[in-house]
Amino acid sequence: MTMNHQEPLEILWDALLSRDPEQVRKAFDCLSPRIQRDILAHLHRMATEPDWHPEQRISAQAALDALENQE
């Protein structure tokens, strides 16, 4: 039996790390201010700490850029 069901957190992180600015902002805007702060802190750690996979670091920085450049 295969599982094609994604958990809500997996869906959220897929959107946040999608490198699609519109998708990043849409996912982020649905969160409470407290969760937004936690997400921003985590994305910052992902983008700057060396222990993350290079692709994860790029995706986290893309998310930060999308959120910083909201119109």
PDB file of N, H, CA, C and O in Angstrom:
ATOM      1  N   MET A   1       0.851  -1.182   0.000  1.00  0.00           N
ATOM      2  CA  MET A   1       0.000   0.000   0.000  1.00  0.00           C
ATOM      3  C   MET A   1       0.892   1.239   0.000  1.00  0.00           C
ATOM      4  O   MET A   1       1.809   1.339   0.815  1.00  0.00           O
ATOM      5  N   THR A   2       0.636   2.173  -0.897  1.00  0.00           N
ATOM      6  H   THR A   2      -0.109   2.091  -1.560  1.00  0.00           H
ATOM      7  CA  THR A   2       1.408   3.410  -0.936  1.00  0.00           C
ATOM      8  C   THR A   2       0.603   4.522  -0.293  1.00  0.00           C
ATOM      9  O   THR A   2      -0.626   4.546  -0.353  1.00  0.00           O
ATOM     10  N   MET A   3       1.322   5.433   0.318  1.00  0.00           N
ATOM     11  H   MET A   3       2.320   5.414   0.367  1.00  0.00           H
ATOM     12  CA  MET A   3       0.683   6.564   0.988  1.00  0.00           C
ATOM     13  C   MET A   3       0.950   7.828   0.174  1.00  0.00           C
ATOM     14  O   MET A   3       2.099   8.255   0.062  1.00  0.00           O
ATOM     15  N   ASN A   4      -0.076   8.420  -0.385  1.00  0.00           N
ATOM     16  H   ASN A   4      -1.009   8.073  -0.294  1.00  0.00           H
ATOM     17  CA  ASN A   4       0.062   9.666  -1.123  1.00  0.00           C
ATOM     18  C   ASN A   4      -0.456  10.852  -0.324  1.00  0.00           C
ATOM     19  O   ASN A   4      -0.528  11.971  -0.831  1.00  0.00           O
ATOM     20  N   HIS A   5      -0.811  10.599   0.916  1.00  0.00           N
ATOM     21  H   HIS A   5      -0.752   9.690   1.328  1.00  0.00           H
ATOM     22  CA  HIS A   5      -1.380  11.623   1.781  1.00  0.00           C
ATOM     23  C   HIS A   5      -0.261  12.447   2.406  1.00  0.00           C
ATOM     24  O   HIS A   5       0.648  11.894   3.025  1.00  0.00           O
ATOM     25  N   GLN A   6      -0.325  13.761   2.247  1.00  0.00           N
ATOM     26  H   GLN A   6      -1.063  14.210   1.744  1.00  0.00           H
ATOM     27  CA  GLN A   6       0.661  14.633   2.857  1.00  0.00           C
ATOM     28  C   GLN A   6       0.081  15.229   4.134  1.00  0.00           C
ATOM     29  O   GLN A   6      -1.095  15.587   4.193  1.00  0.00           O
ATOM     30  N   GLU A   7       0.914  15.326   5.135  1.00  0.00           N
ATOM     31  H   GLU A   7       1.870  15.035   5.087  1.00  0.00           H
ATOM     32  CA  GLU A   7       0.524  15.950   6.386  1.00  0.00           C
ATOM     33  C   GLU A   7       0.485  17.470   6.200  1.00  0.00           C
ATOM     34  O   GLU A   7       1.199  18.002   5.350  1.00  0.00           O
ATOM     35  N   PRO A   8      -0.335  18.171   6.978  1.00  0.00           N
ATOM     36  CA  PRO A   8      -0.422  19.628   6.840  1.00  0.00           C
ATOM     37  C   PRO A   8       0.922  20.350   6.976  1.00  0.00           C
ATOM     38  O   PRO A   8       1.180  21.300   6.237  1.00  0.00           O
ATOM     39  N   LEU A   9       1.772  19.925   7.895  1.00  0.00           N
ATOM     40  H   LEU A   9       1.562  19.154   8.496  1.00  0.00           H
ATOM     41  CA  LEU A   9       3.075  20.569   8.037  1.00  0.00           C
ATOM     42  C   LEU A   9       3.952  20.346   6.815  1.00  0.00           C
ATOM     43  O   LEU A   9       4.706  21.233   6.415  1.00  0.00           O
ATOM     44  N   GLU A  10       3.856  19.175   6.228  1.00  0.00           N
ATOM     45  H   GLU A  10       3.244  18.454   6.552  1.00  0.00           H
ATOM     46  CA  GLU A  10       4.618  18.886   5.014  1.00  0.00           C
ATOM     47  C   GLU A  10       4.147  19.776   3.861  1.00  0.00           C
ATOM     48  O   GLU A  10       4.959  20.284   3.087  1.00  0.00           O
ATOM     49  N   ILE A  11       2.843  19.957   3.758  1.00  0.00           N
ATOM     50  H   ILE A  11       2.184  19.544   4.387  1.00  0.00           H
ATOM     51  CA  ILE A  11       2.283  20.826   2.724  1.00  0.00           C
ATOM     52  C   ILE A  11       2.756  22.264   2.936  1.00  0.00           C
ATOM     53  O   ILE A  11       3.137  22.950   1.987  1.00  0.00           O
ATOM     54  N   LEU A  12       2.727  22.712   4.199  1.00  0.00           N
ATOM     55  H   LEU A  12       2.417  22.155   4.970  1.00  0.00           H
ATOM     56  CA  LEU A  12       3.172  24.067   4.514  1.00  0.00           C
ATOM     57  C   LEU A  12       4.633  24.259   4.130  1.00  0.00           C
ATOM     58  O   LEU A  12       4.974  25.233   3.459  1.00  0.00           O
ATOM     59  N   TRP A  13       5.497  23.343   4.549  1.00  0.00           N
ATOM     60  H   TRP A  13       5.220  22.552   5.094  1.00  0.00           H
ATOM     61  CA  TRP A  13       6.922  23.491   4.254  1.00  0.00           C
ATOM     62  C   TRP A  13       7.215  23.340   2.765  1.00  0.00           C
ATOM     63  O   TRP A  13       8.119  23.993   2.245  1.00  0.00           O
ATOM     64  N   ASP A  14       6.468  22.493   2.079  1.00  0.00           N
ATOM     65  H   ASP A  14       5.734  21.962   2.502  1.00  0.00           H
ATOM     66  CA  ASP A  14       6.623  22.400   0.618  1.00  0.00           C
ATOM     67  C   ASP A  14       6.345  23.752  -0.029  1.00  0.00           C
ATOM     68  O   ASP A  14       7.054  24.161  -0.950  1.00  0.00           O
ATOM     69  N   ALA A  15       5.320  24.443   0.449  1.00  0.00           N
ATOM     70  H   ALA A  15       4.744  24.112   1.197  1.00  0.00           H
ATOM     71  CA  ALA A  15       4.984  25.757  -0.101  1.00  0.00           C
ATOM     72  C   ALA A  15       6.042  26.793   0.276  1.00  0.00           C
ATOM     73  O   ALA A  15       6.474  27.578  -0.568  1.00  0.00           O
ATOM     74  N   LEU A  16       6.454  26.792   1.534  1.00  0.00           N
ATOM     75  H   LEU A  16       6.103  26.154   2.219  1.00  0.00           H
ATOM     76  CA  LEU A  16       7.430  27.779   1.992  1.00  0.00           C
ATOM     77  C   LEU A  16       8.782  27.619   1.309  1.00  0.00           C
ATOM     78  O   LEU A  16       9.488  28.602   1.080  1.00  0.00           O
ATOM     79  N   LEU A  17       9.139  26.394   0.987  1.00  0.00           N
ATOM     80  H   LEU A  17       8.566  25.596   1.173  1.00  0.00           H
ATOM     81  CA  LEU A  17      10.445  26.131   0.379  1.00  0.00           C
ATOM     82  C   LEU A  17      10.351  25.907  -1.130  1.00  0.00           C
ATOM     83  O   LEU A  17      11.274  25.369  -1.741  1.00  0.00           O
ATOM     84  N   SER A  18       9.246  26.316  -1.720  1.00  0.00           N
ATOM     85  H   SER A  18       8.495  26.752  -1.224  1.00  0.00           H
ATOM     86  CA  SER A  18       8.984  26.052  -3.139  1.00  0.00           C
ATOM     87  C   SER A  18       9.813  26.912  -4.100  1.00  0.00           C
ATOM     88  O   SER A  18       9.936  26.577  -5.278  1.00  0.00           O
ATOM     89  N   ARG A  19      10.370  27.993  -3.616  1.00  0.00           N
ATOM     90  H   ARG A  19      10.270  28.265  -2.659  1.00  0.00           H
ATOM     91  CA  ARG A  19      11.088  28.985  -4.440  1.00  0.00           C
ATOM     92  C   ARG A  19      10.158  29.759  -5.362  1.00  0.00           C
ATOM     93  O   ARG A  19      10.612  30.448  -6.276  1.00  0.00           O
ATOM     94  N   ASP A  20       8.862  29.646  -5.120  1.00  0.00           N
ATOM     95  H   ASP A  20       8.493  29.087  -4.378  1.00  0.00           H
ATOM     96  CA  ASP A  20       7.845  30.401  -5.856  1.00  0.00           C
ATOM     97  C   ASP A  20       7.349  31.507  -4.924  1.00  0.00           C
ATOM     98  O   ASP A  20       6.590  31.229  -3.996  1.00  0.00           O
ATOM     99  N   PRO A  21       7.766  32.763  -5.155  1.00  0.00           N
ATOM    100  CA  PRO A  21       7.427  33.837  -4.221  1.00  0.00           C
ATOM    101  C   PRO A  21       5.938  33.945  -3.891  1.00  0.00           C
ATOM    102  O   PRO A  21       5.571  34.167  -2.737  1.00  0.00           O
ATOM    103  N   GLU A  22       5.094  33.791  -4.889  1.00  0.00           N
ATOM    104  H   GLU A  22       5.392  33.611  -5.827  1.00  0.00           H
ATOM    105  CA  GLU A  22       3.646  33.879  -4.639  1.00  0.00           C
ATOM    106  C   GLU A  22       3.176  32.759  -3.709  1.00  0.00           C
ATOM    107  O   GLU A  22       2.396  33.001  -2.788  1.00  0.00           O
ATOM    108  N   GLN A  23       3.644  31.551  -3.947  1.00  0.00           N
ATOM    109  H   GLN A  23       4.277  31.354  -4.696  1.00  0.00           H
ATOM    110  CA  GLN A  23       3.262  30.407  -3.113  1.00  0.00           C
ATOM    111  C   GLN A  23       3.810  30.576  -1.696  1.00  0.00           C
ATOM    112  O   GLN A  23       3.126  30.254  -0.725  1.00  0.00           O
ATOM    113  N   VAL A  24       5.030  31.077  -1.574  1.00  0.00           N
ATOM    114  H   VAL A  24       5.586  31.339  -2.363  1.00  0.00           H
ATOM    115  CA  VAL A  24       5.631  31.314  -0.254  1.00  0.00           C
ATOM    116  C   VAL A  24       4.775  32.307   0.528  1.00  0.00           C
ATOM    117  O   VAL A  24       4.408  32.050   1.675  1.00  0.00           O
ATOM    118  N   ARG A  25       4.461  33.437  -0.092  1.00  0.00           N
ATOM    119  H   ARG A  25       4.760  33.646  -1.023  1.00  0.00           H
ATOM    120  CA  ARG A  25       3.691  34.475   0.599  1.00  0.00           C
ATOM    121  C   ARG A  25       2.293  33.991   0.958  1.00  0.00           C
ATOM    122  O   ARG A  25       1.792  34.289   2.043  1.00  0.00           O
ATOM    123  N   LYS A  26       1.667  33.255   0.066  1.00  0.00           N
ATOM    124  H   LYS A  26       2.073  33.013  -0.815  1.00  0.00           H
ATOM    125  CA  LYS A  26       0.313  32.748   0.333  1.00  0.00           C
ATOM    126  C   LYS A  26       0.315  31.812   1.548  1.00  0.00           C
ATOM    127  O   LYS A  26      -0.557  31.914   2.410  1.00  0.00           O
ATOM    128  N   ALA A  27       1.282  30.912   1.615  1.00  0.00           N
ATOM    129  H   ALA A  27       1.991  30.829   0.915  1.00  0.00           H
ATOM    130  CA  ALA A  27       1.368  29.992   2.751  1.00  0.00           C
ATOM    131  C   ALA A  27       1.669  30.754   4.041  1.00  0.00           C
ATOM    132  O   ALA A  27       1.062  30.492   5.079  1.00  0.00           O
ATOM    133  N   PHE A  28       2.599  31.687   3.970  1.00  0.00           N
ATOM    134  H   PHE A  28       3.092  31.900   3.127  1.00  0.00           H
ATOM    135  CA  PHE A  28       3.015  32.447   5.144  1.00  0.00           C
ATOM    136  C   PHE A  28       1.876  33.310   5.684  1.00  0.00           C
ATOM    137  O   PHE A  28       1.686  33.403   6.897  1.00  0.00           O
ATOM    138  N   ASP A  29       1.126  33.935   4.793  1.00  0.00           N
ATOM    139  H   ASP A  29       1.280  33.859   3.808  1.00  0.00           H
ATOM    140  CA  ASP A  29       0.054  34.840   5.196  1.00  0.00           C
ATOM    141  C   ASP A  29      -1.087  34.128   5.919  1.00  0.00           C
ATOM    142  O   ASP A  29      -1.870  34.773   6.616  1.00  0.00           O
ATOM    143  N   CYS A  30      -1.193  32.824   5.764  1.00  0.00           N
ATOM    144  H   CYS A  30      -0.557  32.299   5.198  1.00  0.00           H
ATOM    145  CA  CYS A  30      -2.252  32.056   6.429  1.00  0.00           C
ATOM    146  C   CYS A  30      -1.919  31.735   7.883  1.00  0.00           C
ATOM    147  O   CYS A  30      -2.757  31.201   8.611  1.00  0.00           O
ATOM    148  N   LEU A  31      -0.705  32.056   8.304  1.00  0.00           N
ATOM    149  H   LEU A  31      -0.025  32.489   7.713  1.00  0.00           H
ATOM    150  CA  LEU A  31      -0.251  31.699   9.644  1.00  0.00           C
ATOM    151  C   LEU A  31      -0.489  32.828  10.640  1.00  0.00           C
ATOM    152  O   LEU A  31      -0.575  33.998  10.268  1.00  0.00           O
ATOM    153  N   SER A  32      -0.593  32.457  11.903  1.00  0.00           N
ATOM    154  H   SER A  32      -0.524  31.507  12.206  1.00  0.00           H
ATOM    155  CA  SER A  32      -0.737  33.464  12.955  1.00  0.00           C
ATOM    156  C   SER A  32       0.581  34.225  13.103  1.00  0.00           C
ATOM    157  O   SER A  32       1.634  33.718  12.714  1.00  0.00           O
ATOM    158  N   PRO A  33       0.533  35.431  13.660  1.00  0.00           N
ATOM    159  CA  PRO A  33       1.767  36.206  13.848  1.00  0.00           C
ATOM    160  C   PRO A  33       2.837  35.456  14.652  1.00  0.00           C
ATOM    161  O   PRO A  33       4.023  35.569  14.339  1.00  0.00           O
ATOM    162  N   ARG A  34       2.452  34.709  15.658  1.00  0.00           N
ATOM    163  H   ARG A  34       1.489  34.618  15.912  1.00  0.00           H
ATOM    164  CA  ARG A  34       3.426  33.957  16.461  1.00  0.00           C
ATOM    165  C   ARG A  34       4.109  32.882  15.624  1.00  0.00           C
ATOM    166  O   ARG A  34       5.326  32.710  15.694  1.00  0.00           O
ATOM    167  N   ILE A  35       3.323  32.165  14.838  1.00  0.00           N
ATOM    168  H   ILE A  35       2.334  32.305  14.781  1.00  0.00           H
ATOM    169  CA  ILE A  35       3.885  31.119  13.980  1.00  0.00           C
ATOM    170  C   ILE A  35       4.747  31.756  12.885  1.00  0.00           C
ATOM    171  O   ILE A  35       5.790  31.212  12.522  1.00  0.00           O
ATOM    172  N   GLN A  36       4.317  32.899  12.364  1.00  0.00           N
ATOM    173  H   GLN A  36       3.470  33.341  12.659  1.00  0.00           H
ATOM    174  CA  GLN A  36       5.130  33.598  11.366  1.00  0.00           C
ATOM    175  C   GLN A  36       6.513  33.929  11.923  1.00  0.00           C
ATOM    176  O   GLN A  36       7.517  33.739  11.237  1.00  0.00           O
ATOM    177  N   ARG A  37       6.574  34.423  13.166  1.00  0.00           N
ATOM    178  H   ARG A  37       5.759  34.577  13.723  1.00  0.00           H
ATOM    179  CA  ARG A  37       7.871  34.730  13.789  1.00  0.00           C
ATOM    180  C   ARG A  37       8.728  33.477  13.895  1.00  0.00           C
ATOM    181  O   ARG A  37       9.924  33.508  13.606  1.00  0.00           O
ATOM    182  N   ASP A  38       8.110  32.374  14.312  1.00  0.00           N
ATOM    183  H   ASP A  38       7.138  32.349  14.547  1.00  0.00           H
ATOM    184  CA  ASP A  38       8.856  31.105  14.440  1.00  0.00           C
ATOM    185  C   ASP A  38       9.366  30.634  13.078  1.00  0.00           C
ATOM    186  O   ASP A  38      10.502  30.175  12.959  1.00  0.00           O
ATOM    187  N   ILE A  39       8.525  30.750  12.060  1.00  0.00           N
ATOM    188  H   ILE A  39       7.602  31.122  12.156  1.00  0.00           H
ATOM    189  CA  ILE A  39       8.911  30.336  10.708  1.00  0.00           C
ATOM    190  C   ILE A  39      10.063  31.195  10.196  1.00  0.00           C
ATOM    191  O   ILE A  39      11.024  30.672   9.632  1.00  0.00           O
ATOM    192  N   LEU A  40       9.972  32.498  10.389  1.00  0.00           N
ATOM    193  H   LEU A  40       9.191  32.923  10.847  1.00  0.00           H
ATOM    194  CA  LEU A  40      11.054  33.388   9.947  1.00  0.00           C
ATOM    195  C   LEU A  40      12.371  33.045  10.630  1.00  0.00           C
ATOM    196  O   LEU A  40      13.422  33.026   9.991  1.00  0.00           O
ATOM    197  N   ALA A  41      12.311  32.775  11.924  1.00  0.00           N
ATOM    198  H   ALA A  41      11.457  32.790  12.444  1.00  0.00           H
ATOM    199  CA  ALA A  41      13.528  32.409  12.662  1.00  0.00           C
ATOM    200  C   ALA A  41      14.104  31.103  12.120  1.00  0.00           C
ATOM    201  O   ALA A  41      15.318  30.975  11.959  1.00  0.00           O
ATOM    202  N   HIS A  42      13.240  30.147  11.843  1.00  0.00           N
ATOM    203  H   HIS A  42      12.254  30.251  11.973  1.00  0.00           H
ATOM    204  CA  HIS A  42      13.713  28.859  11.336  1.00  0.00           C
ATOM    205  C   HIS A  42      14.287  29.012   9.927  1.00  0.00           C
ATOM    206  O   HIS A  42      15.334  28.442   9.620  1.00  0.00           O
ATOM    207  N   LEU A  43      13.612  29.773   9.076  1.00  0.00           N
ATOM    208  H   LEU A  43      12.761  30.236   9.325  1.00  0.00           H
ATOM    209  CA  LEU A  43      14.130  30.000   7.722  1.00  0.00           C
ATOM    210  C   LEU A  43      15.486  30.686   7.776  1.00  0.00           C
ATOM    211  O   LEU A  43      16.376  30.363   6.989  1.00  0.00           O
ATOM    212  N   HIS A  44      15.650  31.623   8.691  1.00  0.00           N
ATOM    213  H   HIS A  44      14.927  31.885   9.330  1.00  0.00           H
ATOM    214  CA  HIS A  44      16.931  32.308   8.829  1.00  0.00           C
ATOM    215  C   HIS A  44      18.029  31.317   9.232  1.00  0.00           C
ATOM    216  O   HIS A  44      19.133  31.358   8.689  1.00  0.00           O
ATOM    217  N   ARG A  45      17.725  30.433  10.180  1.00  0.00           N
ATOM    218  H   ARG A  45      16.829  30.400  10.621  1.00  0.00           H
ATOM    219  CA  ARG A  45      18.702  29.405  10.575  1.00  0.00           C
ATOM    220  C   ARG A  45      19.033  28.494   9.394  1.00  0.00           C
ATOM    221  O   ARG A  45      20.197  28.173   9.154  1.00  0.00           O
ATOM    222  N   MET A  46      18.005  28.085   8.664  1.00  0.00           N
ATOM    223  H   MET A  46      17.060  28.346   8.859  1.00  0.00           H
ATOM    224  CA  MET A  46      18.228  27.219   7.513  1.00  0.00           C
ATOM    225  C   MET A  46      19.120  27.889   6.476  1.00  0.00           C
ATOM    226  O   MET A  46      19.985  27.246   5.883  1.00  0.00           O
ATOM    227  N   ALA A  47      18.907  29.178   6.262  1.00  0.00           N
ATOM    228  H   ALA A  47      18.204  29.701   6.744  1.00  0.00           H
ATOM    229  CA  ALA A  47      19.645  29.897   5.224  1.00  0.00           C
ATOM    230  C   ALA A  47      21.089  30.186   5.625  1.00  0.00           C
ATOM    231  O   ALA A  47      21.949  30.355   4.760  1.00  0.00           O
ATOM    232  N   THR A  48      21.360  30.244   6.918  1.00  0.00           N
ATOM    233  H   THR A  48      20.661  30.106   7.621  1.00  0.00           H
ATOM    234  CA  THR A  48      22.681  30.706   7.354  1.00  0.00           C
ATOM    235  C   THR A  48      23.534  29.649   8.037  1.00  0.00           C
ATOM    236  O   THR A  48      24.758  29.784   8.065  1.00  0.00           O
ATOM    237  N   GLU A  49      22.939  28.614   8.581  1.00  0.00           N
ATOM    238  H   GLU A  49      21.945  28.505   8.558  1.00  0.00           H
ATOM    239  CA  GLU A  49      23.724  27.602   9.290  1.00  0.00           C
ATOM    240  C   GLU A  49      24.293  26.586   8.300  1.00  0.00           C
ATOM    241  O   GLU A  49      23.588  26.150   7.390  1.00  0.00           O
ATOM    242  N   PRO A  50      25.545  26.210   8.466  1.00  0.00           N
ATOM    243  CA  PRO A  50      26.212  25.335   7.499  1.00  0.00           C
ATOM    244  C   PRO A  50      25.735  23.882   7.513  1.00  0.00           C
ATOM    245  O   PRO A  50      26.035  23.137   6.579  1.00  0.00           O
ATOM    246  N   ASP A  51      25.011  23.464   8.530  1.00  0.00           N
ATOM    247  H   ASP A  51      24.767  24.068   9.288  1.00  0.00           H
ATOM    248  CA  ASP A  51      24.615  22.054   8.636  1.00  0.00           C
ATOM    249  C   ASP A  51      23.467  21.661   7.699  1.00  0.00           C
ATOM    250  O   ASP A  51      23.170  20.476   7.545  1.00  0.00           O
ATOM    251  N   TRP A  52      22.830  22.641   7.082  1.00  0.00           N
ATOM    252  H   TRP A  52      23.071  23.604   7.207  1.00  0.00           H
ATOM    253  CA  TRP A  52      21.723  22.340   6.180  1.00  0.00           C
ATOM    254  C   TRP A  52      22.251  21.990   4.793  1.00  0.00           C
ATOM    255  O   TRP A  52      23.314  22.456   4.384  1.00  0.00           O
ATOM    256  N   HIS A  53      21.500  21.173   4.084  1.00  0.00           N
ATOM    257  H   HIS A  53      20.636  20.794   4.416  1.00  0.00           H
ATOM    258  CA  HIS A  53      21.840  20.816   2.703  1.00  0.00           C
ATOM    259  C   HIS A  53      21.840  22.094   1.865  1.00  0.00           C
ATOM    260  O   HIS A  53      20.994  22.963   2.078  1.00  0.00           O
ATOM    261  N   PRO A  54      22.772  22.226   0.915  1.00  0.00           N
ATOM    262  CA  PRO A  54      22.832  23.449   0.104  1.00  0.00           C
ATOM    263  C   PRO A  54      21.506  23.818  -0.579  1.00  0.00           C
ATOM    264  O   PRO A  54      21.167  24.999  -0.656  1.00  0.00           O
ATOM    265  N   GLU A  55      20.764  22.841  -1.065  1.00  0.00           N
ATOM    266  H   GLU A  55      21.039  21.882  -1.002  1.00  0.00           H
ATOM    267  CA  GLU A  55      19.475  23.135  -1.706  1.00  0.00           C
ATOM    268  C   GLU A  55      18.464  23.661  -0.692  1.00  0.00           C
ATOM    269  O   GLU A  55      17.649  24.523  -1.022  1.00  0.00           O
ATOM    270  N   GLN A  56      18.509  23.148   0.544  1.00  0.00           N
ATOM    271  H   GLN A  56      19.171  22.448   0.812  1.00  0.00           H
ATOM    272  CA  GLN A  56      17.616  23.653   1.583  1.00  0.00           C
ATOM    273  C   GLN A  56      17.970  25.100   1.922  1.00  0.00           C
ATOM    274  O   GLN A  56      17.088  25.932   2.137  1.00  0.00           O
ATOM    275  N   ARG A  57      19.260  25.387   1.968  1.00  0.00           N
ATOM    276  H   ARG A  57      19.976  24.711   1.794  1.00  0.00           H
ATOM    277  CA  ARG A  57      19.706  26.744   2.269  1.00  0.00           C
ATOM    278  C   ARG A  57      19.237  27.711   1.169  1.00  0.00           C
ATOM    279  O   ARG A  57      18.784  28.817   1.465  1.00  0.00           O
ATOM    280  N   ILE A  58      19.345  27.294  -0.081  1.00  0.00           N
ATOM    281  H   ILE A  58      19.712  26.395  -0.321  1.00  0.00           H
ATOM    282  CA  ILE A  58      18.888  28.133  -1.199  1.00  0.00           C
ATOM    283  C   ILE A  58      17.380  28.362  -1.117  1.00  0.00           C
ATOM    284  O   ILE A  58      16.913  29.484  -1.315  1.00  0.00           O
ATOM    285  N   SER A  59      16.626  27.318  -0.831  1.00  0.00           N
ATOM    286  H   SER A  59      17.006  26.407  -0.671  1.00  0.00           H
ATOM    287  CA  SER A  59      15.168  27.438  -0.739  1.00  0.00           C
ATOM    288  C   SER A  59      14.763  28.337   0.419  1.00  0.00           C
ATOM    289  O   SER A  59      13.840  29.141   0.290  1.00  0.00           O
ATOM    290  N   ALA A  60      15.446  28.207   1.549  1.00  0.00           N
ATOM    291  H   ALA A  60      16.197  27.554   1.654  1.00  0.00           H
ATOM    292  CA  ALA A  60      15.137  29.052   2.706  1.00  0.00           C
ATOM    293  C   ALA A  60      15.432  30.512   2.391  1.00  0.00           C
ATOM    294  O   ALA A  60      14.652  31.392   2.755  1.00  0.00           O
ATOM    295  N   GLN A  61      16.549  30.781   1.718  1.00  0.00           N
ATOM    296  H   GLN A  61      17.183  30.066   1.422  1.00  0.00           H
ATOM    297  CA  GLN A  61      16.875  32.157   1.366  1.00  0.00           C
ATOM    298  C   GLN A  61      15.876  32.712   0.352  1.00  0.00           C
ATOM    299  O   GLN A  61      15.519  33.889   0.414  1.00  0.00           O
ATOM    300  N   ALA A  62      15.430  31.888  -0.566  1.00  0.00           N
ATOM    301  H   ALA A  62      15.719  30.932  -0.617  1.00  0.00           H
ATOM    302  CA  ALA A  62      14.415  32.322  -1.529  1.00  0.00           C
ATOM    303  C   ALA A  62      13.117  32.684  -0.804  1.00  0.00           C
ATOM    304  O   ALA A  62      12.456  33.661  -1.158  1.00  0.00           O
ATOM    305  N   ALA A  63      12.759  31.903   0.200  1.00  0.00           N
ATOM    306  H   ALA A  63      13.296  31.109   0.487  1.00  0.00           H
ATOM    307  CA  ALA A  63      11.556  32.208   0.982  1.00  0.00           C
ATOM    308  C   ALA A  63      11.727  33.527   1.731  1.00  0.00           C
ATOM    309  O   ALA A  63      10.824  34.364   1.730  1.00  0.00           O
ATOM    310  N   LEU A  64      12.866  33.713   2.361  1.00  0.00           N
ATOM    311  H   LEU A  64      13.600  33.034   2.362  1.00  0.00           H
ATOM    312  CA  LEU A  64      13.131  34.972   3.060  1.00  0.00           C
ATOM    313  C   LEU A  64      13.070  36.153   2.109  1.00  0.00           C
ATOM    314  O   LEU A  64      12.506  37.195   2.440  1.00  0.00           O
ATOM    315  N   ASP A  65      13.651  35.992   0.929  1.00  0.00           N
ATOM    316  H   ASP A  65      14.110  35.145   0.660  1.00  0.00           H
ATOM    317  CA  ASP A  65      13.630  37.061  -0.077  1.00  0.00           C
ATOM    318  C   ASP A  65      12.192  37.373  -0.499  1.00  0.00           C
ATOM    319  O   ASP A  65      11.822  38.539  -0.638  1.00  0.00           O
ATOM    320  N   ALA A  66      11.392  36.341  -0.701  1.00  0.00           N
ATOM    321  H   ALA A  66      11.692  35.394  -0.589  1.00  0.00           H
ATOM    322  CA  ALA A  66       9.996  36.534  -1.114  1.00  0.00           C
ATOM    323  C   ALA A  66       9.222  37.275  -0.027  1.00  0.00           C
ATOM    324  O   ALA A  66       8.411  38.153  -0.324  1.00  0.00           O
ATOM    325  N   LEU A  67       9.473  36.922   1.221  1.00  0.00           N
ATOM    326  H   LEU A  67      10.132  36.209   1.462  1.00  0.00           H
ATOM    327  CA  LEU A  67       8.741  37.553   2.323  1.00  0.00           C
ATOM    328  C   LEU A  67       9.224  38.971   2.583  1.00  0.00           C
ATOM    329  O   LEU A  67       8.446  39.827   3.005  1.00  0.00           O
ATOM    330  N   GLU A  68      10.491  39.221   2.336  1.00  0.00           N
ATOM    331  H   GLU A  68      11.123  38.526   1.993  1.00  0.00           H
ATOM    332  CA  GLU A  68      11.039  40.554   2.524  1.00  0.00           C
ATOM    333  C   GLU A  68      10.555  41.506   1.439  1.00  0.00           C
ATOM    334  O   GLU A  68      10.397  42.703   1.681  1.00  0.00           O
ATOM    335  N   ASN A  69      10.323  40.979   0.253  1.00  0.00           N
ATOM    336  H   ASN A  69      10.451  40.007   0.056  1.00  0.00           H
ATOM    337  CA  ASN A  69       9.952  41.794  -0.904  1.00  0.00           C
ATOM    338  C   ASN A  69       8.451  41.757  -1.191  1.00  0.00           C
ATOM    339  O   ASN A  69       8.035  41.866  -2.345  1.00  0.00           O
ATOM    340  N   GLN A  70       7.642  41.603  -0.142  1.00  0.00           N
ATOM    341  H   GLN A  70       7.981  41.515   0.795  1.00  0.00           H
ATOM    342  CA  GLN A  70       6.196  41.591  -0.355  1.00  0.00           C
ATOM    343  C   GLN A  70       5.746  42.961  -0.835  1.00  0.00           C
ATOM    344  O   GLN A  70       6.249  43.999  -0.404  1.00  0.00           O
ATOM    345  N   GLU A  71       4.797  42.924  -1.727  1.00  0.00           N
ATOM    346  H   GLU A  71       4.389  42.081  -2.077  1.00  0.00           H
ATOM    347  CA  GLU A  71       4.274  44.189  -2.297  1.00  0.00           C
ATOM    348  C   GLU A  71       3.051  44.646  -1.579  1.00  0.00           C
ATOM    349  O   GLU A  71       2.484  45.682  -1.923  1.00  0.00           O
TER     350      GLU A  71
END
